[in-house]
Amino acid sequence: MILWLWLCWGFSTSAGQPDSELMARYLEEKLMADYSIMEQVARRVPRQAKFLQRLETRPRMSEFTVRSTIISRYAFTTVSCTMVNSGSEAREGVFEMQIPAAAFISNFTMSIGNKTYYGEVTGKEKKHSSDDKARHKKPPSPTDGRENGYETFKASVFIPRKMQAKFLLHYEELLQRRLGKYEYTVSIRPQQLVGRLRVEVNILENSGIVSLEVPPLRNSKHKGNGKVEGDVSPPPSTVVGHTKTLAKVTFNPSVVEQTRIARNGILGDFIIRYDVNRELSVGDVQILNGYFVHYFAPTDLPPLPKNVVFVLDSSASMVGTKLKQTKEALFTILQDLRPEDHFNIIGFSNRIKVWQQDRLVPVTPNNIRDAKKYIHNMSPTGGTNINGALQTGAKLLNDYIAQNDIDARSVSLIIFLTDGRPTVGETQSSKILSNTKDAIRDKFCLFTIGIGNDVDHKLLERMALENCGMTRHFQEDDDAASHLKGFYDEIGTPLLSDIRVDYPEDNVEEVTQNFFPNYFNGSEIIIAGKLINHTSDSLHVEVTASNSKKYILLKTDVAIDLPSRNDIRGVPGLEDGKGDKNYIERAWSYLTIKELLNSRLKTDDNQEKDYLMEKAKSMALTYNFVTPFTVLKMREAGLHSEPPQEEFVSPSTDGIGEKLQSLQGHKAPPGVHRQQDKQRIKISKTSADGDPHFVIDFPSSKFSVCFNIDGEPGDILRLVSDHKESGVTVNGQLIGAPAPPNGHKKHRTYFSTITILSNKPERSYLEITPRRVILDDGERLLLSCDRSAVVRSSSLEVSISANSNVTVTIQDTISFVILIHHYKKPAPYQRNHLGFYISNSKGLSSDSHGLLGQFLNHEVKLLQESLNTSHQQVGQNQTEALKPSPTTTLKVKGRLVPVVWKQRRIYNGQQEVDCWFAKNNADKLIDGSYKDYLASHPFDTGTSFGTINSL
């Protein structure tokens, strides 16, 4: 009888349409009418279907719906699935859903018959009692098995006969930009034909949506590329529509269309890729209800040079396809290296083989040819010495950096690939991690790639995390060559290094990571935080970084909108009433928890691990996220409760987020905390400050000399002149102010501008005022003195401590500190002004001159002719016993200079200066008269005393 039925079924299908087409039409006709009511289960069906029902041992999936809202890269996804048990006895229904490993589950609800169970996120306990498990169901959980960046959420329940079960899963994720696109993926794996199958994705990007594409279903089991070569059309029944800021994509295949895709049900991924409009500016900053999120992804920047070492596993386990595809990928990668890059290759098994000993070679046609030959001749053999390979690669790169005059803004990195676990040499993971970190010493980044199922994923992940890199894992049967090339493409074009994002310290708190060692083309930097100054109507943002030309500064003020303008109603995943529907706050919590998890993974301190775990757990409980430290427990909602209802409302486009801000500023560098600035400042006594008062310190003689210069407003005084030797000149311009009442002076003068000029190795100048710093080294750079910042070039560093000081370091051997004096309520005789201090003069030559420079390499003797002491030369430690005498003199270059004893307060406010004071505008103390030190203009670089040249 059974054989006859099968023959009849086979004959009918072979005589007409293909069997899948006939079956699909039958199912569509009979099952699409109504799956939500129990009477549909009892509907009469043809005897062939009854026979198939008897053979069917699992409940049938009648509905599978995915609805998602993506708001400013943050995705809320709701998955709804209904299963019908049409059998005569209870059967187990298994709901499985692959979700991105980076996503957090935020809720899960299921209804079985007339009972509803809701998920409750609780802290994970160390021990779980088996008594907690209900007999009729198994608790849902994400499985440990990861599949190339995905996890499987699984929940199984027993569905009573003639009844249905409905599952509702919510998860959230922050989309990451790779290769210039955001990719949102929905896994569709019902493993059967589904009466109702629908995917609906709404995208809201206030910056504007560009390059929206929906490729064919990716149907490889392991997320490979399942499309036909050259086929770029969307899956059947896909509808795409979008305006400037809002897009809606639906995928709603009928049963017939499902069979055309796959006979036994769809097994693939529905993918949406898009990007947003962006400018070379501070980026896209969005603010809502006391939280902000900042997206930074500049374009059109020149690539930075790379110094890269490829460390490739050539052990016996790489034999066959893995090594073949690795070679293919490397051949392509080598062709993509740029002429300014340098590289080397290390192959490792139980032996370490370096292609070019003790060096990195430039990218030339001959070197690329020879590298390809080396890779082609690699053969799999031996064990896996991971520790030795990494130590060799790190030493090679460290030695190259130390011994070569490489571009300071170049990016150095190691790309490490393996398919196994350590079997030779050091095999303990903790030791390998420690050794690798000690070898790299934060000087470059390590990127790790694992191939196959035998790799130590945790080891590769932690090695990358601890050394500012990323990790990827590919399955053996993947198209490894294209995946490897794709990963290299992500990191192959560095555009910026040492990126720092600063916000006013009194305006924000709990900001996520704001320093990034590298920014690669096509990626994106995301920072989020909380606002603490709720009365402010704007948020100041500064992004500082380095590119191939110099350090840059991007800054703007972002308007803070009223909360009502950015309110989002009906976002999937938040309809349970938890949270305040603030997608920016949830993005902040998402990033913060991710950083806590990464920090815990990187540390070996058990106490710190516990602290980070508790902090992550507390935040996860607050925002209802399932994390490694929280678990989803099912609670019964009560008898005869209403089944879970899926709520979905298309988002509004009114006033969500902030538009891109225009560039306000120019090029400059990473900001530095004020505390760090203060630690790096070294103030000496040798200075010119105040009215101005000059101080010369003679450490070897243990005393100081001081004098005043009564110049005229507008005078430009040459303070340091060493243009011929070190190439450095410092000039200070005076500004006038009325003299205090009853004083002997007709007016006061202060330094309003300090100009520092240098012509070695390149010509440049700095112009410093109490309000701003101008640096011109071929490109003009303007910095504000009210914001901390650091600018570095090959020979010059400028560090600004906000409203405090500016430190200028030239070739690491000359340092000047310029103090900034601001008066909140100045008296008539006070002016905002500058003080000039020499903190390091090692790089200035013995021929340096100027009002201060002429004393830096000369000794001055103090002669005591009429004091009660037998010493002719005294030190500062003896000054308390000394009494000034009219005949006290200094001997300077053979000249005798009468001096008197004074106590003068140095203007950094830290100490009093005891000094011998020379009167009359330092007559006889300085070479010539003070008028000989007047420069004709701020850029006057008089090469010697009495002569004038211009830069």
VENQUI-V144243 format. One record per residue. RES is the residue in one letter. D_FIRST is the distance of its C-alpha to the first C-alpha in Angstrom with 2 decimals. Layout:
BEGIN
RES|D_FIRST / RES|D_FIRST
END
This chain:
BEGIN
M|0.00 / I|3.78 / L|5.41 / W|5.07 / L|6.30 / W|8.72 / L|9.84 / C|10.57 / W|12.38 / G|14.16 / F|15.22 / S|16.63 / T|18.53 / S|19.87 / A|21.05 / G|22.95 / Q|24.36 / P|23.59 / D|20.56 / S|23.02 / E|25.01 / L|22.20 / M|20.96 / A|24.60 / R|25.42 / Y|22.59 / L|23.77 / E|27.34 / E|26.94 / K|25.07 / L|26.74 / M|30.33 / A|31.48 / D|32.45 / Y|31.49 / S|34.54 / I|33.74 / M|31.32 / E|30.04 / Q|28.44 / V|26.03 / A|24.90 / R|24.54 / R|21.39 / V|19.19 / P|16.39 / R|12.80 / Q|12.34 / A|15.35 / K|14.24 / F|11.28 / L|14.05 / Q|16.37 / R|14.39 / L|14.47 / E|18.11 / T|20.54 / R|23.74 / P|25.56 / R|25.58 / M|28.95 / S|29.89 / E|33.46 / F|35.58 / T|39.21 / V|42.20 / R|45.64 / S|48.76 / T|52.46 / I|54.69 / I|58.35 / S|60.84 / R|58.39 / Y|57.26 / A|53.56 / F|52.00 / T|48.18 / T|45.81 / V|42.07 / S|39.89 / C|36.22 / T|33.91 / M|30.63 / V|28.26 / N|26.16 / S|23.56 / G|21.81 / S|22.45 / E|24.72 / A|27.55 / R|26.78 / E|29.24 / G|30.28 / V|32.29 / F|34.81 / E|36.23 / M|38.96 / Q|41.03 / I|44.62 / P|47.77 / A|49.37 / A|52.65 / A|51.35 / F|52.02 / I|49.50 / S|51.48 / N|49.04 / F|45.54 / T|44.09 / M|40.70 / S|39.44 / I|36.58 / G|35.90 / N|39.37 / K|41.10 / T|42.89 / Y|44.09 / Y|46.78 / G|47.96 / E|51.44 / V|53.17 / T|55.21 / G|57.16 / K|55.25 / E|56.26 / K|56.67 / K|54.51 / H|51.50 / S|50.59 / S|46.98 / D|47.63 / D|47.72 / K|44.00 / A|42.10 / R|39.08 / H|36.82 / K|37.65 / K|38.97 / P|42.13 / P|41.89 / S|43.93 / P|44.47 / T|43.24 / D|45.77 / G|43.89 / R|45.52 / E|44.07 / N|46.92 / G|48.64 / Y|45.71 / E|44.55 / T|41.23 / F|41.51 / K|38.70 / A|38.04 / S|35.12 / V|34.55 / F|32.07 / I|30.99 / P|30.35 / R|27.15 / K|27.24 / M|30.36 / Q|31.72 / A|34.23 / K|36.84 / F|38.82 / L|42.15 / L|43.87 / H|47.38 / Y|49.10 / E|52.31 / E|53.72 / L|56.79 / L|55.85 / Q|57.62 / R|59.06 / R|58.24 / L|59.29 / G|60.67 / K|57.55 / Y|55.95 / E|52.22 / Y|49.96 / T|46.36 / V|43.31 / S|40.34 / I|37.03 / R|34.17 / P|31.51 / Q|28.80 / Q|26.56 / L|27.00 / V|29.37 / G|29.84 / R|33.59 / L|35.26 / R|39.01 / V|41.93 / E|45.41 / V|48.55 / N|52.09 / I|54.97 / L|58.55 / E|61.30 / N|64.77 / S|66.11 / G|63.98 / I|60.62 / V|60.60 / S|58.16 / L|55.00 / E|51.90 / V|48.14 / P|46.67 / P|43.03 / L|40.64 / R|41.38 / N|37.95 / S|38.77 / K|37.61 / H|41.23 / K|42.94 / G|43.60 / N|44.24 / G|40.89 / K|42.30 / V|42.51 / E|46.04 / G|48.18 / D|45.76 / V|47.69 / S|46.05 / P|44.70 / P|40.96 / P|39.33 / S|40.26 / T|43.29 / V|46.38 / V|49.75 / G|52.94 / H|56.19 / T|59.83 / K|62.63 / T|61.76 / L|58.33 / A|54.96 / K|51.52 / V|48.39 / T|44.90 / F|41.49 / N|38.87 / P|35.82 / S|33.12 / V|29.48 / V|29.52 / E|32.63 / Q|31.16 / T|28.32 / R|31.05 / I|32.81 / A|29.89 / R|26.15 / N|25.36 / G|28.49 / I|32.18 / L|33.73 / G|37.40 / D|40.84 / F|42.43 / I|46.10 / I|49.28 / R|52.55 / Y|55.92 / D|59.59 / V|62.51 / N|65.92 / R|68.48 / E|72.09 / L|74.29 / S|75.55 / V|75.22 / G|71.59 / D|69.63 / V|70.79 / Q|69.11 / I|70.52 / L|69.13 / N|70.20 / G|72.19 / Y|69.87 / F|69.81 / V|67.60 / H|69.06 / Y|67.13 / F|69.15 / A|67.94 / P|70.83 / T|70.34 / D|72.58 / L|74.25 / P|75.18 / P|73.14 / L|74.83 / P|75.36 / K|72.93 / N|73.60 / V|70.20 / V|69.15 / F|65.62 / V|64.56 / L|61.46 / D|59.41 / S|59.31 / S|58.05 / A|55.53 / S|52.60 / M|53.27 / V|52.28 / G|49.97 / T|48.76 / K|50.75 / L|54.13 / K|53.35 / Q|52.50 / T|55.47 / K|57.73 / E|56.36 / A|57.03 / L|60.52 / F|61.38 / T|60.70 / I|62.46 / L|65.56 / Q|65.81 / D|65.86 / L|68.82 / R|71.97 / P|75.38 / E|76.90 / D|74.27 / H|74.72 / F|72.00 / N|71.18 / I|68.12 / I|67.44 / G|64.70 / F|64.00 / S|62.14 / N|64.20 / R|67.01 / I|68.36 / K|69.15 / V|71.17 / W|71.31 / Q|74.84 / Q|76.91 / D|78.78 / R|78.34 / L|76.23 / V|76.59 / P|76.91 / V|74.29 / T|75.50 / P|73.70 / N|74.79 / N|73.67 / I|70.24 / R|69.90 / D|70.94 / A|68.62 / K|65.64 / K|66.67 / Y|66.88 / I|63.42 / H|61.96 / N|63.41 / M|62.03 / S|59.79 / P|57.65 / T|59.12 / G|60.18 / G|59.70 / T|60.15 / N|63.69 / I|63.20 / N|66.52 / G|68.56 / A|67.07 / L|67.81 / Q|71.30 / T|72.05 / G|70.78 / A|72.72 / K|75.91 / L|75.62 / L|75.33 / N|77.98 / D|80.45 / Y|79.86 / I|80.50 / A|83.61 / Q|85.16 / N|84.57 / D|85.94 / I|82.54 / D|82.20 / A|82.21 / R|79.53 / S|77.15 / V|73.84 / S|73.08 / L|69.62 / I|67.44 / I|63.84 / F|62.09 / L|58.66 / T|56.79 / D|53.30 / G|54.14 / R|56.16 / P|59.72 / T|59.89 / V|63.43 / G|66.74 / E|66.61 / T|63.10 / Q|63.79 / S|62.62 / S|65.55 / K|68.05 / I|66.44 / L|66.56 / S|70.18 / N|71.25 / T|69.65 / K|71.27 / D|74.64 / A|74.40 / I|73.50 / R|75.95 / D|74.73 / K|76.12 / F|72.87 / C|69.14 / L|66.21 / F|62.80 / T|59.91 / I|56.58 / G|53.77 / I|50.99 / G|47.82 / N|46.76 / D|49.56 / V|52.48 / D|54.46 / H|53.82 / K|56.32 / L|59.02 / L|58.66 / E|58.51 / R|61.59 / M|63.53 / A|63.04 / L|63.86 / E|67.01 / N|68.25 / C|67.72 / G|64.68 / M|60.98 / T|57.89 / R|54.57 / H|51.43 / F|49.00 / Q|45.77 / E|45.63 / D|42.99 / D|44.87 / D|47.07 / A|49.96 / A|52.56 / S|52.13 / H|51.99 / L|55.14 / K|56.88 / G|55.86 / F|57.29 / Y|60.46 / D|60.75 / E|60.88 / I|63.88 / G|65.37 / T|67.69 / P|69.88 / L|72.04 / L|73.86 / S|74.78 / D|76.21 / I|74.94 / R|76.32 / V|75.74 / D|78.47 / Y|78.90 / P|81.97 / E|81.93 / D|83.18 / N|80.43 / V|77.21 / E|75.69 / E|72.59 / V|72.06 / T|69.22 / Q|69.95 / N|72.66 / F|73.52 / F|71.32 / P|72.35 / N|70.69 / Y|69.14 / F|66.86 / N|66.28 / G|63.17 / S|63.03 / E|64.52 / I|66.68 / I|65.94 / I|68.36 / A|68.22 / G|70.62 / K|72.20 / L|75.29 / I|78.07 / N|80.69 / H|79.21 / T|82.44 / S|82.30 / D|81.21 / S|80.18 / L|78.84 / H|80.63 / V|78.38 / E|79.49 / V|77.36 / T|79.27 / A|78.06 / S|78.94 / N|77.96 / S|79.14 / K|82.48 / K|83.53 / Y|82.62 / I|81.62 / L|81.87 / L|79.78 / K|80.65 / T|80.31 / D|80.49 / V|77.27 / A|77.67 / I|76.11 / D|74.50 / L|74.35 / P|71.20 / S|70.11 / R|69.79 / N|67.18 / D|65.20 / I|61.41 / R|59.38 / G|55.68 / V|54.90 / P|51.35 / G|51.59 / L|54.83 / E|53.71 / D|53.57 / G|57.32 / K|58.18 / G|60.64 / D|62.81 / K|60.60 / N|62.93 / Y|60.93 / I|64.03 / E|64.49 / R|60.90 / A|61.38 / W|64.49 / S|62.70 / Y|59.85 / L|62.37 / T|64.45 / I|61.59 / K|60.45 / E|64.01 / L|64.28 / L|61.08 / N|62.41 / S|65.82 / R|64.33 / L|62.35 / K|65.56 / T|67.87 / D|68.38 / D|70.54 / N|68.62 / Q|70.84 / E|70.24 / K|66.49 / D|66.52 / Y|68.63 / L|66.39 / M|63.27 / E|64.80 / K|65.96 / A|62.57 / K|60.84 / S|63.31 / M|62.80 / A|58.99 / L|59.11 / T|61.44 / Y|59.15 / N|55.82 / F|54.66 / V|52.27 / T|54.09 / P|54.26 / F|56.57 / T|54.69 / V|51.28 / L|49.02 / K|48.45 / M|46.25 / R|47.88 / E|46.36 / A|47.94 / G|47.53 / L|45.25 / H|44.15 / S|45.63 / E|44.90 / P|42.37 / P|44.07 / Q|45.07 / E|45.57 / E|49.00 / F|50.01 / V|53.12 / S|54.17 / P|57.40 / S|60.73 / T|62.83 / D|66.16 / G|68.50 / I|66.06 / G|67.60 / E|70.67 / K|71.31 / L|72.38 / Q|76.01 / S|78.53 / L|80.16 / Q|83.35 / G|84.99 / H|85.03 / K|84.22 / A|84.66 / P|82.97 / P|81.26 / G|82.81 / V|84.21 / H|84.57 / R|88.11 / Q|88.24 / Q|87.38 / D|90.04 / K|92.68 / Q|91.86 / R|92.30 / I|95.65 / K|98.80 / I|102.00 / S|105.27 / K|108.79 / T|109.64 / S|109.10 / A|110.47 / D|109.65 / G|111.19 / D|114.45 / P|113.86 / H|114.84 / F|114.46 / V|113.87 / I|114.03 / D|112.87 / F|114.37 / P|112.33 / S|114.39 / S|117.59 / K|115.94 / F|117.28 / S|116.47 / V|118.55 / C|118.15 / F|119.65 / N|119.22 / I|119.12 / D|120.62 / G|119.11 / E|118.83 / P|115.76 / G|113.95 / D|115.16 / I|112.59 / L|113.35 / R|112.21 / L|110.86 / V|109.47 / S|110.23 / D|108.78 / H|107.61 / K|108.81 / E|107.32 / S|104.23 / G|103.92 / V|104.02 / T|106.20 / V|106.19 / N|108.14 / G|108.59 / Q|109.69 / L|111.85 / I|111.59 / G|114.51 / A|114.95 / P|118.06 / A|119.92 / P|120.00 / P|123.11 / N|126.23 / G|124.76 / H|126.66 / K|124.07 / K|124.04 / H|120.25 / R|117.22 / T|114.83 / Y|111.26 / F|108.70 / S|106.44 / T|104.69 / I|104.08 / T|103.28 / I|101.96 / L|102.00 / S|100.58 / N|100.59 / K|98.92 / P|96.42 / E|95.80 / R|97.99 / S|96.98 / Y|98.59 / L|97.94 / E|99.61 / I|99.37 / T|100.52 / P|99.92 / R|97.07 / R|95.33 / V|94.98 / I|94.88 / L|93.71 / D|94.23 / D|93.21 / G|92.41 / E|90.14 / R|91.54 / L|89.88 / L|90.85 / L|90.19 / S|91.12 / C|93.12 / D|91.38 / R|88.05 / S|87.53 / A|86.44 / V|86.84 / V|87.32 / R|87.28 / S|88.01 / S|88.87 / S|92.39 / L|92.63 / E|91.13 / V|91.90 / S|90.81 / I|91.39 / S|91.47 / A|91.25 / N|94.72 / S|96.15 / N|96.74 / V|95.80 / T|95.67 / V|96.14 / T|95.56 / I|96.57 / Q|95.36 / D|94.92 / T|98.69 / I|100.20 / S|99.26 / F|100.77 / V|100.00 / I|100.87 / L|101.13 / I|100.38 / H|102.81 / H|101.80 / Y|103.95 / K|102.30 / K|105.63 / P|108.05 / A|111.78 / P|113.80 / Y|114.67 / Q|111.09 / R|108.56 / N|105.02 / H|105.60 / L|104.48 / G|105.63 / F|105.43 / Y|104.95 / I|104.72 / S|102.35 / N|102.07 / S|104.66 / K|103.86 / G|102.82 / L|106.06 / S|108.74 / S|112.27 / D|113.55 / S|111.66 / H|113.89 / G|113.88 / L|115.15 / L|112.74 / G|111.74 / Q|115.25 / F|115.30 / L|111.93 / N|113.31 / H|116.96 / E|118.69 / V|121.21 / K|123.89 / L|125.41 / L|129.14 / Q|130.77 / E|134.57 / S|135.80 / L|133.20 / N|133.84 / T|131.61 / S|132.23 / H|128.99 / Q|129.22 / Q|125.49 / V|123.61 / G|120.03 / Q|118.26 / N|118.15 / Q|121.95 / T|122.23 / E|122.80 / A|126.03 / L|127.18 / K|129.36 / P|129.46 / S|132.69 / P|134.04 / T|134.33 / T|130.67 / T|129.39 / L|126.41 / K|126.81 / V|124.45 / K|124.77 / G|128.45 / R|129.00 / L|130.19 / V|128.49 / P|129.82 / V|127.10 / V|126.88 / W|124.51 / K|121.74 / Q|118.63 / R|115.91 / R|112.49 / I|109.76 / Y|107.55 / N|104.23 / G|105.53 / Q|104.85 / Q|108.35 / E|112.06 / V|113.69 / D|117.15 / C|118.81 / W|122.06 / F|122.62 / A|124.29 / K|126.07 / N|126.86 / N|123.51 / A|123.28 / D|126.56 / K|127.10 / L|123.80 / I|121.77 / D|122.74 / G|124.76 / S|124.37 / Y|121.27 / K|121.75 / D|121.00 / Y|117.48 / L|116.79 / A|114.00 / S|114.20 / H|110.58 / P|107.50 / F|106.32 / D|109.69 / T|109.14 / G|112.77 / T|112.57 / S|115.61 / F|118.24 / G|120.11 / T|117.87 / I|115.12 / N|112.07 / S|108.95 / L|105.35
END
